[in-house]
Amino acid sequence: MRVYTTLRGRFGFQDWWSGDTADEILVGVVLTQQTSWKNVERALTNLKDAGMLSIEKLAVADLKMLERLVKPCGFYRQKAVRIRNISSYILANHKGMTGLLRRRAGALRRELLSLDGVGEETADAVALYAGNKRTFVVDAYTRRIIGRLYGIDTGISYGKMQCLITDNIDNRLAVYKDLHAQFVELGKRFCRTRPLCRTCPLNEGCGSFKLLSER
Ligand code: SF4
């Protein structure tokens, strides 16, 4: 929680996805795989402008048109198929996102993970930001930051890394949502592949920085 307080003090509340529909969050989370958020925003704008940003529309979308709309995100053929298949599954089985998100956290996560192209990070991001379930999202930034701060092996399993974090933070949904966003911000601005430790807000308590300083 000290880490969270420091990051929030430096970057401010990130307020991710708060004004967006569950449909938009789902699509955004799938599109963000292996690309930058800037590209996702361009694709989401294309989908919005074309009136396609709903599970009902996406479930029956023409694949070529969908590919064109999501092209800014890269891997656009794969992503277009995934979005259409996931949308049509949700529509057929739950009549839309509201029905799907009524499921309890564990059942929702298992169901999302059973869908093609949905891994743990994607499932947790949908459950957390669209479903308001307390499931912490572990991404590459999280692994890198926690690994450097505490000298923890970044190759540990997704579940272990998730528990390490959730065992040490407040059990509040807002903290789950905002801490993930804060890690992304820190990873982009300071804890990069080549870290900018001297100006990083976490350098005082960082194991990696301490080691570097002692050399
Ligand atoms: S001090 Fe350096 S290694 Fe530690 S969290 Fe900050 S940027 Fe990353």
Residues whose N, C-alpha, C, O or C-beta is under 5 A from the ligand:
A	BS01	SF4	R148 F190 C191 P195 L196 C197 C200 L202 N203 C206 S208 F209
